């Protein structure tokens, strides 16, 4: 860390003032709302607020959903990124667009689309329901599906970018030395994209942890089953301001700790 | 083209002079600007019609409807949202604003509404009354607590002595209806007006009078209204015979 900073500093001199000013203004946009939130925290009652049923159950669901979504994104998203980066097929740019669509769609639209596709009466949901009895909406599985839908693109685009920009001569060399395709993937490709993969996982987790719109639209809102922390904040904002602020504080702290801790370790790739 | 414009302007000028000379109010209202009306989600269709009629009478006013659950709107106003008028689906959200000094004058009740059970077309779960809301195998939704339709629904269920086997608390009545229309919920409790507005997209199951709850809708001009004159005119319009007739067309009863 320190070595990189010294090499960066010397030749250019002091940073130009307009850049500093604009950069600080940009930073203020992020810091000021945080300050507003922290200013409203009811510190004296905070412990009671945070140990109530609503908060603990929502925290549990948020952890389950965000970790599951990250796991699913790892299992499905890495192969998808590999296909997009390495396999030429017609319509690849369209597929790439579809994969990144959840990044730009309002999450509510994504949630409604999931409802029409995977609900009891949905395109896929109806046969699925008849075959297995599974009903995704209004279940914790529905929360996992909604958060995965919204968060997985972060993993796919990060890993795809890494796969496309990596030096493929290493893979070629390994193959020349007799490694099979699977061994090359496991021993050369994956380690080389490791930092990007880790960064993608962190981004995916963070997006999943904060997911609101698709979840409430597709999975509904019920304490203990589908009410994650963002939904609990939304509900509490209208009835119990102190609890809402307390939950928001938890989300900020948890997210910040994870992002800062993992960034220092892995995130230099970005 | 330009000549026509000049002629039209001259005509307008003459007309307004004539109006002023007669001492009668000019035919074109003097109100102008944007008017932000924060209205309960259950008023979505009715207030769209009311706003359109108000704009016909006041062509220089642009009514902007901000529709959400009444409790969401209340919080927005408490946080300083620049709304001119607040129309709530229940008294308590309005009273909170009155207590906070956000309301100019006294709120006036302009409409009432009752509850009805909404089910998907064909009523696949064969819902006959509030008693079915206790059936655990069904998917049941209500508006959340604090949202008027959610509080009224819970009052009705309490009157019927039913503990609902609830699957979701929706943020407002329209979100609840969407899930019933899609067939993803077997039943929910909405307003009579919502079932009517949905056309054939949902079916209604009546709630008997002794279990039902009458929702009274209060409206008021807000203290910090950026456009107070237009706001007062809008409230008067809603309370006028014409406004009530429009509301009645959407199933609302007069108080």
Interface residues (C-beta under 8 A of the other chain):
Chain A: X112 X115 X116 X119 X120 X121 X135 X137 X138 X216 X217 X220 X221 X222 X225 X226 X234 X235 X237 X238 X239
Chain B: X69 X71 X72 X74 X75 X139 X141 X144 X145 X146 X147 X166 X167 X168 X169 X170 X171 X175 X178 X179 X182 X183 X184 X185
